[in-house]
């Protein structure tokens, strides 16, 4: 099909616009920072799980310290009680007094053991709380980074939508200048995943790579520059480069 000079310009513009539009839509659907955002989401989830474990560890230690403190208080209560009985001494024999002293000493030893254990638990709690705080700091950092990337992706998608719209308007304008038969062939090739049309720079289809026979290529070279062709293999519209 032979086209006019203006139609040739429109077709050349369409050949440029089509892959550009496809690239814009691909980036819109597959953001360049999409993988980075996914990594941050995954890291945030992992840190959330780590925080749960760290928080549970802190809670266990706090509970253990509370239980130990209750045991210490119980021992001290016994010490006070036995000490009062010892100081009163009413009706107590010498053996009773000795036994009370031994009981008091035993309770005091137990208090010392419990206080030592509690001190160790408090040290472990301090370490666990520091680890939990560290996880919280990392979560805050990842959250901030995630918001920044998410905003960047959102803004870029909005920009791409504008570019895609402008591309479609330009492509539509180019198509409106071309014969409907040529446009139908173009769109059919695009629907199959092809470029729609291509400029010939040699005896091969620039859309699919199919070799053009020597006789056909010779005829093309001798034909009108504005003559369009259709690839026998992929049916893309072909136009010889000027």
Buried (B, 14 or more C-beta within 10 A) or exposed (E): BEBEEEBBEBBBBBBBBBEBBBEBBEBBEEBEBEEBBEBBBEBBEEBEEBBEEBBEBBEBBBEBBEEBBEBBEBBBEBBEBBBEBBEEEEEBEEEEEEBBEEBBEBBBEBBEBBBEBBEEBBEBBEEBBEBBEEBBEBBEEBEEBBEEBBEBBEEBBEEBEEBBEEBBEBBEEBBEBBBEEBBEBBEBBBEEEBBBBBBBEEBBBBBBEBEBEEEEBEEBEEEEEBBBBBBEEBBBBBBBEE
